[in-house]
Amino acid sequence: METSLTQILEALIFASPKPLSTAELVAALRGAGEFSETESAQAFAGASEAQILEALAQLEAVLDEGGRSFRLLEQATGWGFVTRPEYAPWVRQLYPEAKPTRLSGPALETLAIIAYRQPVTRADIEAVRGVAVDGVMQVLLDRSLVRIAGRAEQPGRPLLYSTTDYFLEHFGLKSTGELPNATELGRMPLPTAPPAEEKPSRRKDRKAAEAAAEAAPELPFADAPAVGEPQAPPSESPAAETSGGLAQAEPAPLEAAPQEEPSSAAQDPEFS
């Protein structure tokens, strides 16, 4: 029997424990042509992605027309065979320990906001829902439906959240563009959290103080004698002397400085 490209792709997808992308299918065909001496393997080694996509479309049509209990589905991570939803009651009996888990209403609302507006911060999610979402976010993270996608370029660098590949596989989507009314809901204006006020750091305060000190006028200093030059003996006269053009008066007697009453204001913890 002559082997066709459609049959080869069917065998690859059936034998794979995970969905296969188009690039992985191309690599499998090329690898078979390099390491196999059969003429059929070498004949399909140069198949392009366009030819593979055309063969996959033919395989999908054959399965649909034949009334098979499974179908070919392109998921976010690649192509795979899945059973049709109408056979779920019987297939579920093979996995009695795997009970379906359902998300609560608040969890679904939060997940929908992330899916349509990702990447999004927790503060923006709370601005839309009007309530805190700490517990709900932890549930979505634990179930691998949401992941941390980075940090926003905002004061405080808050975390950004987006959906995962498992989210797409769970809902049978190739991308978030296949969500219902994705274009319309993605453009709809929603409430956002007000920007956080950036507090000046101590480093900035120190730099400002150093800049102010550099900008202040310098006071003239007394001329210092050169190294090795003999210094004049100090004068015993109580009169004022001059050195370097500045009058040096006799120091006044020290007096006890009056004590200030303690302030009733609370001490600033930042500068304590």
GIPEBEL-V730191 format. One record per residue. N is the residue number from 0. RES is the residue in three letters. OMEGA is omega in radians with two decimals (* if undefined). Layout:
N&RES&OMEGA ; N&RES&OMEGA
This chain:
0&MET&-3.12 ; 1&GLU&-3.12 ; 2&THR&3.13 ; 3&SER&3.12 ; 4&LEU&3.12 ; 5&THR&3.13 ; 6&GLN&3.12 ; 7&ILE&3.13 ; 8&LEU&3.09 ; 9&GLU&3.13 ; 10&ALA&3.14 ; 11&LEU&-3.11 ; 12&ILE&3.13 ; 13&PHE&-3.08 ; 14&ALA&-3.08 ; 15&SER&3.11 ; 16&PRO&-3.13 ; 17&LYS&3.09 ; 18&PRO&-3.12 ; 19&LEU&3.08 ; 20&SER&3.13 ; 21&THR&3.12 ; 22&ALA&3.12 ; 23&GLU&3.08 ; 24&LEU&3.09 ; 25&VAL&3.14 ; 26&ALA&3.13 ; 27&ALA&3.12 ; 28&LEU&3.13 ; 29&ARG&3.12 ; 30&GLY&3.11 ; 31&ALA&3.13 ; 32&GLY&-3.13 ; 33&GLU&-3.02 ; 34&PHE&3.11 ; 35&SER&-3.11 ; 36&GLU&3.14 ; 37&THR&-3.11 ; 38&GLU&-3.13 ; 39&SER&3.12 ; 40&ALA&3.13 ; 41&GLN&-3.11 ; 42&ALA&-3.11 ; 43&PHE&-3.11 ; 44&ALA&-3.11 ; 45&GLY&-3.14 ; 46&ALA&-3.13 ; 47&SER&3.13 ; 48&GLU&3.12 ; 49&ALA&3.10 ; 50&GLN&3.13 ; 51&ILE&3.11 ; 52&LEU&3.09 ; 53&GLU&3.11 ; 54&ALA&3.10 ; 55&LEU&3.08 ; 56&ALA&3.08 ; 57&GLN&3.11 ; 58&LEU&3.12 ; 59&GLU&3.13 ; 60&ALA&3.13 ; 61&VAL&-3.14 ; 62&LEU&3.14 ; 63&ASP&-3.13 ; 64&GLU&-3.12 ; 65&GLY&3.12 ; 66&GLY&-3.14 ; 67&ARG&-3.13 ; 68&SER&3.09 ; 69&PHE&-3.11 ; 70&ARG&3.10 ; 71&LEU&-3.08 ; 72&LEU&3.02 ; 73&GLU&-3.13 ; 74&GLN&-3.11 ; 75&ALA&-3.09 ; 76&THR&3.11 ; 77&GLY&-3.10 ; 78&TRP&3.12 ; 79&GLY&3.09 ; 80&PHE&3.11 ; 81&VAL&3.08 ; 82&THR&-3.13 ; 83&ARG&-3.06 ; 84&PRO&-3.09 ; 85&GLU&3.11 ; 86&TYR&-3.11 ; 87&ALA&-3.13 ; 88&PRO&-3.13 ; 89&TRP&-3.14 ; 90&VAL&-3.12 ; 91&ARG&3.13 ; 92&GLN&3.09 ; 93&LEU&-3.11 ; 94&TYR&-3.09 ; 95&PRO&-3.12 ; 96&GLU&-3.12 ; 97&ALA&3.13 ; 98&LYS&3.14 ; 99&PRO&3.12 ; 100&THR&-3.12 ; 101&ARG&3.08 ; 102&LEU&3.09 ; 103&SER&3.11 ; 104&GLY&3.09 ; 105&PRO&3.13 ; 106&ALA&3.11 ; 107&LEU&3.10 ; 108&GLU&3.13 ; 109&THR&3.13 ; 110&LEU&3.13 ; 111&ALA&3.12 ; 112&ILE&3.14 ; 113&ILE&-3.08 ; 114&ALA&-3.08 ; 115&TYR&-3.06 ; 116&ARG&-3.09 ; 117&GLN&-0.14 ; 118&PRO&-3.03 ; 119&VAL&3.13 ; 120&THR&3.12 ; 121&ARG&3.14 ; 122&ALA&3.11 ; 123&ASP&3.09 ; 124&ILE&3.13 ; 125&GLU&3.09 ; 126&ALA&3.12 ; 127&VAL&-3.07 ; 128&ARG&3.13 ; 129&GLY&3.13 ; 130&VAL&3.08 ; 131&ALA&-3.07 ; 132&VAL&-3.10 ; 133&ASP&-3.12 ; 134&GLY&-3.13 ; 135&VAL&3.13 ; 136&MET&3.12 ; 137&GLN&3.09 ; 138&VAL&-3.14 ; 139&LEU&3.09 ; 140&LEU&-3.14 ; 141&ASP&-3.13 ; 142&ARG&3.07 ; 143&SER&3.05 ; 144&LEU&-3.11 ; 145&VAL&3.10 ; 146&ARG&3.06 ; 147&ILE&-3.04 ; 148&ALA&3.14 ; 149&GLY&-3.14 ; 150&ARG&-3.13 ; 151&ALA&3.10 ; 152&GLU&-3.14 ; 153&GLN&3.05 ; 154&PRO&-3.08 ; 155&GLY&3.14 ; 156&ARG&3.13 ; 157&PRO&-3.14 ; 158&LEU&3.05 ; 159&LEU&-3.11 ; 160&TYR&3.09 ; 161&SER&-3.14 ; 162&THR&-3.09 ; 163&THR&3.03 ; 164&ASP&3.11 ; 165&TYR&3.07 ; 166&PHE&3.14 ; 167&LEU&3.13 ; 168&GLU&-3.11 ; 169&HIS&-3.12 ; 170&PHE&3.07 ; 171&GLY&-3.10 ; 172&LEU&3.02 ; 173&LYS&3.10 ; 174&SER&3.12 ; 175&THR&3.07 ; 176&GLY&3.11 ; 177&GLU&3.07 ; 178&LEU&3.13 ; 179&PRO&3.11 ; 180&ASN&-3.07 ; 181&ALA&-3.11 ; 182&THR&-3.10 ; 183&GLU&-3.11 ; 184&LEU&3.11 ; 185&GLY&-3.14 ; 186&ARG&-3.09 ; 187&MET&3.13 ; 188&PRO&3.13 ; 189&LEU&3.10 ; 190&PRO&3.09 ; 191&THR&-3.14 ; 192&ALA&3.08 ; 193&PRO&3.14 ; 194&PRO&3.14 ; 195&ALA&3.11 ; 196&GLU&-3.12 ; 197&GLU&3.13 ; 198&LYS&3.12 ; 199&PRO&-3.12 ; 200&SER&3.12 ; 201&ARG&3.13 ; 202&ARG&3.12 ; 203&LYS&3.11 ; 204&ASP&-3.14 ; 205&ARG&3.10 ; 206&LYS&3.11 ; 207&ALA&3.12 ; 208&ALA&3.12 ; 209&GLU&3.10 ; 210&ALA&3.11 ; 211&ALA&3.13 ; 212&ALA&3.13 ; 213&GLU&-3.13 ; 214&ALA&-3.12 ; 215&ALA&3.14 ; 216&PRO&-3.13 ; 217&GLU&3.08 ; 218&LEU&3.11 ; 219&PRO&3.13 ; 220&PHE&3.09 ; 221&ALA&3.12 ; 222&ASP&3.14 ; 223&ALA&3.12 ; 224&PRO&3.13 ; 225&ALA&-3.12 ; 226&VAL&3.14 ; 227&GLY&-3.14 ; 228&GLU&-3.14 ; 229&PRO&-3.13 ; 230&GLN&3.11 ; 231&ALA&3.12 ; 232&PRO&-3.13 ; 233&PRO&-3.13 ; 234&SER&3.12 ; 235&GLU&-3.12 ; 236&SER&3.11 ; 237&PRO&-3.13 ; 238&ALA&-3.14 ; 239&ALA&3.09 ; 240&GLU&3.08 ; 241&THR&3.11 ; 242&SER&3.11 ; 243&GLY&3.08 ; 244&GLY&-3.12 ; 245&LEU&3.12 ; 246&ALA&3.09 ; 247&GLN&-3.11 ; 248&ALA&3.11 ; 249&GLU&-3.08 ; 250&PRO&3.12 ; 251&ALA&3.12 ; 252&PRO&-3.12 ; 253&LEU&3.08 ; 254&GLU&3.12 ; 255&ALA&3.13 ; 256&ALA&3.13 ; 257&PRO&3.12 ; 258&GLN&3.09 ; 259&GLU&3.11 ; 260&GLU&3.14 ; 261&PRO&3.14 ; 262&SER&3.14 ; 263&SER&-3.14 ; 264&ALA&3.14 ; 265&ALA&3.14 ; 266&GLN&-3.13 ; 267&ASP&-3.10 ; 268&PRO&-3.07 ; 269&GLU&-3.07 ; 270&PHE&3.10 ; 271&SER&*
